[in-house]
Amino acid sequence: MASGKVSKREIVLALILVAAGIWYVWYLTGSGTAGSAAGAAGDALAAFDADDAPRVRMDLLAGVAEPYDQNGRDLFKYSKRPPTAAELEAERRRLEAERLAREAALKKQREARQNRPAVQRPAAPPRPSGPRAPRITFKYIGYLGPKDDRIAVFEQGEQLILARVGETVQNQFRVREIEYETVVMGYTDPRFEKLSETLNQSR
């Protein structure tokens, strides 16, 4: 082979050497960067104090959680909450029980009235047979004079009638006694001589 020519084998070897040189340079550069980063991270971890790390209270997490009551008071709502279905049903049952109790009480009262024996009213006294004494239509309004000589004063409409004991009034009645607030009247008809009527003083 002539000395001025390069063979294919030499070209291949040259390319391999160039590639090996490039890889070696890259390896040295990458290792230095990685080593620097690793060293910086190690220094930061060494400088970090373990006491400065936040701690989690595991004992609080293990406690029993307070159950949520949906019927309880909501501090963020000032309006009255609507009743639940259970509360509405309880109120309906209460009102129904009150209504049934009232109806039962009324029924018991009606039955008691129906079973009560009828009260027998006393029979009116029989009217006396024969003529009846005349009815007194005037009023006794007082008396005049001393105690031993009293004069009874009667009023018939706008008319005043004066009479002592023993005197007659309207020809049908006779004054028997004159008291402070009463007067006892009899009748002039012999058929009623045993009858008398007491008049109270009119106010």
C-alpha positions in Angstrom: 0.0 0.0 0.0 1.3 3.5 -0.8 2.4 5.7 2.1 0.3 8.8 1.0 -3.1 7.0 1.2 -5.2 6.4 4.4 -6.9 3.1 4.7 -10.5 2.4 5.8 -9.2 0.8 9.0 -7.4 3.9 10.0 -10.4 6.0 9.4 -12.6 3.8 11.6 -10.0 3.8 14.4 -9.8 7.6 14.3 -13.6 7.9 14.6 -13.7 5.5 17.6 -11.0 7.6 19.3 -12.9 10.8 18.7 -16.1 9.3 20.1 -14.2 8.0 23.1 -12.7 11.4 23.8 -16.1 13.1 23.6 -17.7 10.6 26.0 -14.8 11.0 28.5 -15.2 14.7 28.5 -19.0 14.5 29.1 -18.5 12.0 31.9 -16.1 14.2 33.7 -18.4 17.2 33.4 -21.6 15.4 34.5 -20.0 13.8 37.5 -18.7 17.1 38.8 -22.2 18.7 38.5 -23.9 15.8 40.1 -21.3 15.7 42.9 -21.8 19.4 43.5 -25.6 19.0 43.7 -25.3 16.1 46.0 -22.9 17.9 48.2 -25.1 21.0 48.5 -28.1 18.8 49.4 -26.1 17.0 52.1 -25.0 20.3 53.5 -28.6 21.6 53.7 -29.8 18.5 55.4 -27.0 18.7 57.9 -27.8 22.3 58.7 -31.6 21.6 59.2 -32.6 21.1 62.8 -35.0 18.3 63.4 -36.7 20.2 66.3 -37.9 22.9 63.8 -40.1 20.4 61.9 -43.9 20.7 62.5 -45.3 17.9 64.5 -48.7 16.2 64.0 -50.8 15.5 67.1 -51.8 11.9 66.4 -53.6 11.6 69.8 -56.1 14.3 68.7 -56.8 12.5 65.5 -57.5 9.3 67.4 -60.3 11.0 69.4 -64.0 10.3 68.9 -65.5 12.8 66.5 -68.6 14.7 67.6 -71.7 13.5 65.7 -73.5 16.1 63.6 -77.0 16.8 64.6 -79.0 18.1 61.7 -81.9 19.1 63.9 -79.7 21.3 66.2 -79.3 25.0 66.2 -77.2 26.5 63.4 -75.2 29.5 64.6 -75.0 30.9 61.1 -78.8 30.9 60.6 -81.1 33.2 62.6 -84.4 32.2 61.2 -86.4 29.4 62.8 -85.8 26.1 61.1 -88.8 24.3 59.6 -90.1 21.3 61.6 -88.9 17.9 60.5 -91.3 15.2 59.3 -91.0 13.4 62.7 -91.9 16.6 64.6 -94.9 17.2 62.3 -96.1 13.6 62.8 -95.7 13.9 66.6 -97.7 17.2 66.6 -100.5 15.6 64.5 -100.7 12.7 66.9 -100.9 15.0 69.9 -103.7 17.0 68.4 -105.6 13.9 67.4 -105.2 12.5 71.0 -106.6 15.8 72.4 -109.5 15.7 70.0 -110.4 12.1 71.0 -110.1 12.9 74.7 -112.5 15.9 74.3 -115.0 13.8 72.4 -114.8 11.0 75.0 -115.4 13.5 77.8 -118.4 15.0 76.0 -119.9 11.6 75.3 -119.5 10.6 79.0 -121.3 13.8 80.0 -124.2 13.1 77.7 -124.5 9.6 78.9 -124.5 10.8 82.5 -127.3 13.3 81.8 -129.3 10.6 80.0 -128.9 8.1 82.9 -129.7 10.7 85.5 -133.1 10.0 87.1 -135.7 12.6 86.3 -136.3 15.1 89.1 -139.9 15.0 90.2 -141.2 18.4 90.8 -143.6 18.8 93.7 -147.2 19.1 92.6 -148.7 22.5 92.9 -151.0 22.8 95.8 -154.7 22.6 94.8 -156.4 25.9 94.4 -158.9 26.5 97.2 -162.5 26.0 96.1 -164.9 28.8 96.4 -164.5 32.6 96.0 -161.0 34.1 96.0 -160.0 37.2 98.1 -159.6 40.4 96.2 -156.0 41.3 95.1 -154.3 44.4 96.6 -153.1 46.8 93.9 -151.9 49.7 96.0 -148.4 50.1 97.6 -147.4 50.8 101.2 -144.9 53.7 101.2 -144.7 54.5 105.0 -146.5 55.9 107.9 -147.1 59.2 109.7 -147.6 60.1 113.4 -146.3 58.7 116.7 -146.0 55.1 117.5 -149.3 54.8 119.3 -151.2 56.6 116.6 -149.7 55.8 113.3 -151.3 56.6 110.0 -150.4 54.3 107.1 -149.7 55.9 103.7 -150.6 54.0 100.6 -150.0 54.9 96.9 -152.4 54.0 94.1 -150.9 55.5 90.9 -150.7 59.2 91.7 -153.3 59.0 94.5 -152.2 58.8 98.2 -154.4 57.0 100.7 -154.2 57.5 104.4 -155.7 55.1 107.0 -155.3 54.2 110.7 -155.6 50.8 112.3 -159.2 49.6 111.9 -160.0 51.9 109.0 -160.9 50.6 105.5 -159.1 51.2 102.2 -161.1 51.1 99.0 -164.0 49.5 100.9 -162.5 46.0 100.5 -159.5 46.1 102.8 -159.0 46.9 106.5 -155.7 48.0 108.2 -154.9 45.6 111.0 -151.3 46.5 112.0 -148.9 49.2 111.1 -145.2 48.4 111.6 -142.1 50.4 110.7 -141.6 48.8 107.3 -144.7 46.6 106.9 -148.5 46.8 107.2 -150.9 43.9 107.8 -154.1 44.2 105.8 -157.4 42.3 106.3 -160.6 42.1 104.3 -164.0 43.6 104.9 -165.8 40.6 103.4 -166.8 38.2 106.2 -165.9 35.3 103.9 -162.2 36.3 104.2 -162.1 37.6 107.8 -159.5 35.0 108.7 -157.2 35.9 105.8 -154.6 38.6 105.9 -151.8 39.9 103.7 -148.6 41.7 104.7 -147.3 44.5 102.5 -143.7 45.6 102.6 -142.7 49.2 102.4 -141.9 50.2 98.8 -138.5 51.8 98.3 
